[in-house]
Amino acid sequence: MSKMTFSLTTMFAVTIFLFSACAGSPSAGNSAAEAEAAAQAALAVMDGAGNAPLGGIAQVAAQAGHRPVWMDNAEAAYPRSRFVTAVGHGSNRELAERDALARIVGVFGQAVQAELRTVATFSEAVRDGVIRVTEDTAIQNAITTSAQMETLVGAEIADVWFDAASNTHFAIAVMENERTSILYADLIRSNEQIIRGLVDMTFSERYSFEGFARYRLAAAIADTNRVYANVLTVVGDTRGINPAEVRSGEEFRVAAAQVRANIPIGVVVSGDRAGRLHSAFSAAVNAAGFRSGGEDSRYLLRFSYDVVPANLPGSPHQFVRFELVGALEDTAMGNSVMFSFFANGREGHLTQSEAEERAIRQAERRIAEAFTPSFHAYLDNLVALGR
């Protein structure tokens, strides 16, 4: 198509658009304004929308009741040179928006998709005040939105459209390349500063539960930075950051494991029988990666085990009820409770001694089957100590 032909076609299209916009308008002033806006939208669409602001063209089309350009060709409204886009749909607007945000993740490849959970965890930590990345309100808002919408930081819904014929809502999610590159580069630099602060500890600080938690938090932030670096690579502007040099979370997980292996946890169980419960708790401590310590250790698992008769009237059997209760304490912090555990039950047999034997065997099982996984879950959530 020649330049002249294109111009004539454009003029014809604009004329039709102007006429359509003016017809049936309640006032001449409003008609002129609407017609001008419609004409500008039409011209921008035909020119490829190269300079269109975020959401501008599609919103004009949608408000006018027309099928928006991005439904058929997202790049016509949001050029790939400036935007990353994805279109989603659903039975209502919220579902359509969530679908679009989920789909935009796919644009960045499997590396980002696989680690999006890490980003969500990071975003939640920022929202809850565990991590303070920056004083920039726009960045804080972007991260908070990411946590709420379970998507990438900086992704937003640019426009929505309802197709009455199919009773379906559509939405387009957009990330502006320049804004994204600035946002993610700033986040990476801010996160690297946070990591340096987290791992800068004295010897005594390092070999403590807090030191362990700080390395775990540093690992989570480093993993997030690797995802952010991948995003920078896709948008094509790394802002001076070399993605290959962004530190891996594995480096800090290894350090956390070394710290954990050098933290002793002592075990004290009152009412124990031949040290059996002490052995069960020690095995749980070792399974969690810590080493067994004496009663003078900073961290102590302090428990009591009690057995009392619980006979039933008229029954030929002897019954006992047991109770195991205690907690992990930090003696350096006034024996403050860090993690607690409770188990109880009833056992019976023809003799009192056998009933008590069955009770302690059940207590041992409860330590292995309930205490151990609960303790591991507590350790997994220790990143909150890095605040």
C-alpha positions as CSV (number, residue, x, y, z in Angstrom):
1,M,0.0,0.0,0.0
2,S,1.4,3.4,-1.0
3,K,1.7,6.3,1.4
4,M,-1.1,8.1,-0.4
5,T,-3.4,5.1,-0.4
6,F,-2.9,4.6,3.3
7,S,-3.6,8.3,4.0
8,L,-6.9,8.2,2.0
9,T,-8.0,5.0,3.7
10,T,-7.2,6.5,7.1
11,M,-9.2,9.6,6.3
12,F,-12.1,7.6,5.1
13,A,-12.1,5.5,8.3
14,V,-11.8,8.5,10.5
15,T,-14.7,10.2,8.7
16,I,-16.9,7.1,9.3
17,F,-15.7,7.0,12.9
18,L,-16.5,10.7,13.4
19,F,-20.0,10.3,11.9
20,S,-20.7,7.2,14.0
21,A,-19.6,9.0,17.2
22,C,-21.7,12.1,16.5
23,A,-24.9,10.3,15.6
24,G,-27.5,10.2,18.3
25,S,-25.3,12.3,20.8
26,P,-27.3,14.3,23.4
27,S,-25.3,17.5,22.9
28,A,-23.1,19.0,20.2
29,G,-20.3,19.8,22.7
30,N,-20.1,16.2,23.9
31,S,-20.4,14.9,20.4
32,A,-17.4,16.9,19.2
33,A,-15.3,15.8,22.2
34,E,-16.3,12.1,21.8
35,A,-15.7,12.3,18.0
36,E,-12.3,13.8,18.5
37,A,-11.4,11.1,21.0
38,A,-12.7,8.4,18.7
39,A,-10.8,9.8,15.7
40,Q,-7.6,9.9,17.7
41,A,-8.1,6.3,18.8
42,A,-8.8,5.2,15.2
43,L,-5.7,6.9,13.9
44,A,-3.5,5.4,16.6
45,V,-4.8,1.9,15.9
46,M,-4.1,2.3,12.2
47,D,-0.6,3.7,12.9
48,G,0.1,0.7,15.1
49,A,-0.4,2.5,18.4
50,G,3.3,3.1,18.7
51,N,3.0,6.0,21.1
52,A,-0.2,5.0,22.8
53,P,-0.2,5.3,26.6
54,L,-0.8,2.2,28.7
55,G,-4.4,1.1,28.3
56,G,-5.4,4.2,26.2
57,I,-6.6,2.8,22.9
58,A,-8.2,-0.4,24.2
59,Q,-10.2,1.5,26.8
60,V,-11.6,4.0,24.3
61,A,-12.7,1.1,22.1
62,A,-14.2,-0.8,25.0
63,Q,-16.1,2.2,26.4
64,A,-17.5,2.8,22.9
65,G,-18.9,-0.7,22.9
66,H,-16.7,-2.0,20.1
67,R,-14.5,-5.1,20.2
68,P,-11.1,-3.7,21.3
69,V,-8.2,-4.0,19.0
70,W,-6.2,-6.1,21.5
71,M,-8.7,-8.9,21.3
72,D,-7.5,-9.7,17.7
73,N,-4.0,-8.3,17.9
74,A,-2.5,-7.3,21.2
75,E,0.6,-5.9,19.6
76,A,-1.5,-3.4,17.6
77,A,-2.6,-1.7,20.8
78,Y,0.5,-2.5,22.9
79,P,3.6,-2.9,20.6
80,R,6.0,-5.7,21.6
81,S,8.8,-3.2,21.5
82,R,7.2,-1.4,24.5
83,F,5.0,-4.0,26.2
84,V,4.7,-7.6,27.3
85,T,1.0,-8.6,27.2
86,A,-1.3,-11.5,27.8
87,V,-5.1,-11.8,27.3
88,G,-7.3,-13.8,29.7
89,H,-11.0,-14.6,29.9
90,G,-13.5,-15.8,32.4
91,S,-17.2,-15.9,33.3
92,N,-16.8,-12.7,35.3
93,R,-14.4,-9.8,35.3
94,E,-12.3,-11.0,38.3
95,L,-11.7,-14.4,36.8
96,A,-10.8,-12.8,33.5
97,E,-8.2,-10.5,35.2
98,R,-6.7,-13.3,37.2
99,D,-6.5,-15.5,34.0
100,A,-4.7,-12.7,32.2
101,L,-2.2,-12.1,35.0
102,A,-1.6,-15.9,35.2
103,R,-1.0,-16.0,31.5
104,I,1.5,-13.1,31.5
105,V,3.7,-15.3,33.7
106,G,4.0,-17.8,30.9
107,V,5.5,-15.2,28.6
108,F,8.6,-15.2,30.8
109,G,9.3,-18.9,30.5
110,Q,9.4,-22.0,32.7
111,A,12.2,-20.5,34.9
112,V,9.9,-17.8,36.1
113,Q,6.8,-20.0,36.3
114,A,8.6,-22.6,38.4
115,E,9.8,-19.9,40.9
116,L,6.7,-17.8,41.1
117,R,5.9,-19.3,44.5
118,T,9.2,-17.9,45.7
119,V,8.2,-14.4,44.4
120,A,4.8,-14.7,46.2
121,T,6.6,-15.6,49.4
122,F,8.9,-12.7,49.0
123,S,5.9,-10.4,48.3
124,E,4.1,-11.5,51.3
125,A,7.2,-10.9,53.5
126,V,7.4,-7.4,52.1
127,R,3.7,-6.8,52.7
128,D,4.0,-8.1,56.3
129,G,7.0,-5.9,57.0
130,V,9.5,-8.7,57.3
131,I,11.5,-7.3,54.4
132,R,11.8,-3.5,53.7
133,V,13.0,-3.3,50.2
134,T,12.7,0.4,49.4
135,E,11.0,3.7,50.4
136,D,9.6,4.0,46.9
137,T,5.8,4.0,47.3
138,A,5.2,2.9,43.7
139,I,7.5,-0.2,44.2
140,Q,5.9,-1.0,47.5
141,N,2.5,-0.9,45.9
142,A,3.6,-3.0,43.0
143,I,4.9,-5.7,45.3
144,T,1.8,-5.6,47.5
145,T,-0.4,-6.0,44.4
146,S,1.8,-8.9,43.3
147,A,1.1,-10.7,46.6
148,Q,-2.6,-10.1,46.4
149,M,-3.0,-11.1,42.8
150,E,-0.4,-14.0,42.9
151,T,1.4,-12.7,39.9
152,L,4.6,-11.0,38.9
153,V,5.6,-7.7,40.4
154,G,4.6,-4.8,38.1
155,A,2.0,-6.7,36.1
156,E,-1.3,-4.8,35.8
157,I,-4.7,-5.0,34.0
158,A,-4.7,-2.5,31.2
159,D,-8.2,-3.0,29.9
160,V,-11.3,-5.3,30.1
161,W,-14.1,-6.1,27.7
162,F,-17.4,-8.0,27.9
163,D,-18.5,-10.0,24.9
164,A,-22.3,-10.1,25.2
165,A,-22.6,-12.6,22.4
166,S,-20.6,-15.3,24.3
167,N,-21.3,-13.9,27.8
168,T,-17.6,-13.9,28.4
169,H,-15.3,-11.3,30.1
170,F,-11.9,-10.6,28.6
171,A,-8.9,-8.8,30.1
172,I,-5.5,-7.9,29.0
173,A,-2.5,-7.9,31.4
174,V,0.4,-5.6,30.6
175,M,3.9,-5.0,31.7
176,E,5.6,-1.9,30.2
177,N,9.2,-2.8,29.3
178,E,10.9,0.4,30.4
179,R,9.0,0.6,33.6
180,T,9.5,-3.1,34.3
181,S,13.3,-2.8,33.7
182,I,13.6,0.1,36.0
183,L,11.4,-1.5,38.7
184,Y,13.2,-4.9,38.6
185,A,16.7,-3.5,38.5
186,D,15.9,-1.4,41.5
187,L,14.5,-4.4,43.3
188,I,17.5,-6.5,42.6
189,R,19.9,-3.8,43.9
190,S,17.8,-3.2,47.0
191,N,17.5,-7.0,47.7
192,E,21.3,-7.4,47.3
193,Q,21.7,-4.7,50.0
194,I,19.3,-6.5,52.3
195,I,21.2,-9.8,51.8
196,R,24.4,-8.1,52.7
197,G,22.8,-6.8,55.9
198,L,21.3,-10.2,56.8
199,V,24.5,-12.2,56.6
200,D,26.7,-9.5,58.3
201,M,26.7,-11.1,61.8
202,T,29.0,-11.8,64.7
203,F,30.0,-15.4,65.5
204,S,27.5,-15.7,68.3
205,E,24.7,-14.2,66.2
206,R,25.5,-16.5,63.3
207,Y,25.3,-19.8,65.3
208,S,21.8,-19.2,66.7
209,F,18.3,-19.8,65.5
210,E,18.2,-16.1,64.4
211,G,21.4,-16.6,62.4
212,F,19.9,-19.7,60.8
213,A,16.7,-17.8,60.0
214,R,18.7,-14.9,58.5
215,Y,20.5,-17.2,56.1
216,R,17.2,-18.8,55.1
217,L,15.7,-15.4,54.4
218,A,18.7,-14.4,52.4
219,A,18.3,-17.6,50.3
220,A,14.6,-16.7,49.6
221,I,15.5,-13.2,48.6
222,A,18.4,-14.4,46.4
223,D,16.0,-16.9,44.7
224,T,13.6,-14.0,44.0
225,N,16.4,-12.0,42.5
226,R,17.2,-14.8,40.0
227,V,13.6,-14.6,38.9
228,Y,13.8,-10.8,38.6
229,A,17.0,-11.2,36.5
230,N,15.2,-13.6,34.2
231,V,12.4,-11.0,33.7
232,L,15.0,-8.3,32.9
233,T,16.5,-10.6,30.2
234,V,13.1,-11.1,28.6
235,V,12.2,-7.4,28.5
236,G,15.6,-6.8,26.9
237,D,17.0,-4.1,29.2
238,T,19.0,-5.2,32.3
239,R,19.9,-1.7,33.4
240,G,23.5,-2.6,33.9
241,I,22.8,-5.8,35.9
242,N,24.5,-9.0,34.7
243,P,21.8,-11.7,35.3
244,A,24.6,-14.4,35.3
245,E,26.2,-12.8,38.3
246,V,23.1,-12.6,40.4
247,R,23.7,-14.8,43.5
248,S,21.8,-18.1,43.9
249,G,19.8,-18.9,46.9
250,E,21.6,-22.2,47.1
251,E,24.7,-20.4,48.3
252,F,22.8,-19.2,51.4
253,R,21.0,-22.5,52.0
254,V,24.4,-24.2,52.2
255,A,25.5,-21.6,54.8
256,A,22.2,-22.1,56.7
257,A,22.8,-25.9,56.8
258,Q,26.3,-25.3,58.2
259,V,24.9,-23.0,60.9
260,R,22.2,-25.5,61.8
261,A,24.7,-28.4,62.1
262,N,26.7,-26.4,64.6
263,I,23.8,-25.5,66.9
264,P,23.4,-27.9,69.9
265,I,20.0,-28.6,71.3
266,G,19.8,-30.2,74.7
267,V,17.0,-32.5,75.8
268,V,15.5,-32.7,79.3
269,V,12.5,-35.0,80.0
270,S,11.2,-35.3,83.5
271,G,9.3,-38.6,84.2
272,D,11.2,-40.4,81.4
273,R,11.5,-44.2,81.5
274,A,15.1,-45.4,81.0
275,G,15.9,-42.4,78.8
276,R,13.6,-43.6,76.0
277,L,11.9,-40.3,75.4
278,H,15.2,-38.5,75.6
279,S,16.5,-40.7,72.8
280,A,13.3,-40.1,70.7
281,F,13.7,-36.3,71.0
282,S,17.4,-36.5,70.3
283,A,16.7,-38.5,67.1
284,A,14.2,-35.8,66.1
285,V,16.9,-33.1,66.8
286,N,19.4,-34.9,64.6
287,A,16.8,-35.5,61.8
288,A,16.3,-31.8,61.7
289,G,20.0,-31.2,61.1
290,F,21.0,-30.0,64.6
291,R,23.5,-31.7,66.9
292,S,22.6,-33.1,70.3
293,G,23.7,-30.9,73.2
294,G,23.8,-31.1,77.0
295,E,21.6,-29.5,79.6
296,D,23.8,-26.4,79.5
297,S,23.0,-25.7,75.8
298,R,21.4,-22.4,74.9
299,Y,18.5,-24.2,73.3
300,L,16.6,-26.9,75.3
301,L,13.8,-29.2,74.6
302,R,12.2,-29.3,78.0
303,F,9.4,-31.9,78.5
304,S,7.5,-33.7,81.2
305,Y,6.0,-37.1,80.9
306,D,3.2,-38.2,83.3
307,V,1.3,-41.5,83.6
308,V,-1.8,-41.9,85.8
309,P,-4.2,-44.8,86.3
310,A,-7.4,-44.5,84.3
311,N,-9.3,-47.8,85.1
312,L,-12.8,-48.4,84.0
313,P,-15.2,-49.8,86.6
314,G,-16.0,-53.5,86.1
315,S,-13.2,-53.9,83.5
316,P,-10.7,-56.7,84.1
317,H,-8.1,-54.6,82.3
318,Q,-5.7,-52.0,83.7
319,F,-5.7,-48.6,82.0
320,V,-3.4,-45.7,82.2
321,R,-3.5,-42.2,80.7
322,F,-0.3,-40.5,79.6
323,E,0.5,-36.8,78.9
324,L,3.7,-35.5,77.2
325,V,4.0,-31.7,77.2
326,G,6.9,-29.3,76.7
327,A,8.6,-26.8,74.5
328,L,11.8,-25.7,72.8
329,E,13.2,-22.9,75.0
330,D,15.9,-20.3,74.4
331,T,17.7,-20.0,77.8
332,A,19.6,-16.9,76.6
333,M,16.2,-15.1,76.4
334,G,14.9,-16.0,79.8
335,N,13.7,-19.5,78.8
336,S,11.3,-18.0,76.3
337,V,9.2,-20.6,74.5
338,M,10.0,-20.9,70.8
339,F,8.0,-24.0,69.8
340,S,5.7,-26.1,72.0
341,F,4.3,-29.7,71.6
342,F,1.6,-31.7,73.4
343,A,0.5,-35.3,73.2
344,N,-1.7,-37.6,75.3
345,G,-3.5,-40.9,75.1
346,R,-4.8,-43.9,77.0
347,E,-3.5,-47.5,76.9
348,G,-4.7,-50.7,78.6
349,H,-3.7,-54.3,79.3
350,L,-4.2,-57.1,81.8
351,T,-1.4,-55.7,84.0
352,Q,-0.5,-52.1,85.1
353,S,3.1,-52.5,84.0
354,E,2.2,-53.6,80.5
355,A,-0.3,-50.8,80.2
356,E,2.4,-48.3,81.1
357,E,4.8,-50.0,78.6
358,R,2.2,-49.5,75.9
359,A,1.8,-45.9,76.9
360,I,5.5,-45.0,76.6
361,R,5.7,-46.8,73.2
362,Q,2.8,-44.6,72.0
363,A,4.6,-41.5,73.3
364,E,7.7,-42.5,71.4
365,R,5.6,-42.9,68.2
366,R,4.0,-39.5,68.7
367,I,7.4,-37.9,68.9
368,A,8.5,-39.6,65.6
369,E,5.2,-39.1,63.8
370,A,3.9,-35.8,65.1
371,F,6.6,-33.8,66.9
372,T,9.3,-34.3,64.2
373,P,7.2,-33.0,61.2
374,S,5.8,-30.2,63.4
375,F,9.3,-29.2,64.3
376,H,10.4,-29.2,60.6
377,A,7.4,-27.0,59.8
378,Y,8.4,-24.6,62.5
379,L,11.9,-24.4,61.0
380,D,10.5,-23.8,57.5
381,N,8.7,-20.8,58.9
382,L,11.7,-19.3,60.7
383,V,12.3,-16.7,58.0
384,A,10.0,-14.4,60.0
385,L,12.9,-14.1,62.5
386,G,14.9,-12.3,59.9
387,R,12.8,-9.1,60.3
